């Protein structure tokens, strides 16, 4: 489960930040918690544009995709903080990421109260029509005397308090599961698979479907190659090294950008007929509509659904099993959304691989074996393929999103 | 009598501003009401040096010098707007201009609730140890359907509403005088508020 934690304070020192950091660290095996700050969000003003704030865009994107949100609120003047209220006003005006989102409230304070009044107000606020969050009932976690509550390593000293926090968090996890059924996915708008909305990186001078696209764009943009060094976000490699690295991946990888343009695949060296998802070098650069032009219209709808689902943040990834593979192959396609630094959709990283050798290895290592059972491809393709026994799944399956 | 009217929003268009402008004109023979805007205050972030922006000090001085304060609050998400919370956060950070100050709460909303929940929350906020304002009890003035409430000259259309506001304002003028006499604990409260420090609790 993926949660985001919102630090309800914009001040440099905050016991509520400390509380969230403790939760993240202490419960890391139970759920993933990403802590988000609100210190750079300007004061809400309905005459101004929310998208001007990077931090607000990030909050909106991350909250939209999270399974649940944990808010840690300080108490100021008998209520929640200005900074937090301001963020909630922004996120209930033009955009509504909290809609039907499970939320848990906690708080830390200097004095005994542990933000009791702020938490009650916050509940009222999250219940307002523009916000419409699903706040976990009960399970009030109030951390009083916060100055004495933590040790030097940022751990809560009292074992009883930690145990109670664990109980509250477990209840939240169950609650997230229970309210999942009430979640309404965002409607998917029609996808433009013809790449008519160039983005900053789009090279408009060369036709995407040009079979010589890579060569022409490389010449036009003076693209580096060979032993030229490229600085990545945490490493420096030459172009040759990047190529070796990507070619050695035990997967077929495809990169399609935000404009639905197929930019890259890592197996140009491979015999196309030996690929699980057949690609040929002349396809690089092509429109997704062209790449898939052999598909019947119904399958094209599936391509649109995959892109739209990722673009809307309804799911971070989509997994499918391709039906009709030979017995020694479990052909799995994993479509993973890529994101810009502000958390908005940046395209698809498609990962295609044969799951069978991994599965066989795992069974051998652990001494486990598959037992029978009626496997079926559920309409919700995001539930992992491993729920089905592979042989039966392949017999039964008929809804692969894309066969290429 | 000199009063300050705080416009509880930073929005360009506001029926809460309209309400205060109406009161300013309507009660001109009973009190001088100066409107104060909060839209230019920076976002409160607990500066460690406790240095307050000039715009905050200016408002604080006006409140200090006034006999009473009228606050008109909108309601955003069942609560007081962040902009007004922001102003009150600054006005209670190392300074206490609202301490024992007679306050009348009013509010307007587009819907039919007239900012009732925001007003209830505002009462609680004004009761906090660093604010300790003297809010007039039993004086809720809710203006619902505020987009339809005024005519072209910004006068309140409904006679019943005008009568209620008149009566409440009359009471508030009296309340300001009574509050002046409630001075026994004033020095003590001032000292308490000034010495108040969460770090030392």
Interface residues (C-beta under 8 A of the other chain):
Chain A: X9 X10 X11 X12 X39 X42 X43 X44 X45 X46 X47 X76 X77 X78 X79 X81 X82 X83 X85 X86 X88 X89 X92 X110 X111 X117 X121 X124 X125 X127 X128 X130 X131
Chain B: X10 X11 X12 X39 X42 X43 X44 X45 X46 X48 X76 X77 X78 X79 X80 X81 X82 X83 X85 X86 X88 X89 X92 X117 X121 X124 X125 X127 X128 X130 X131 X198 X199 X201
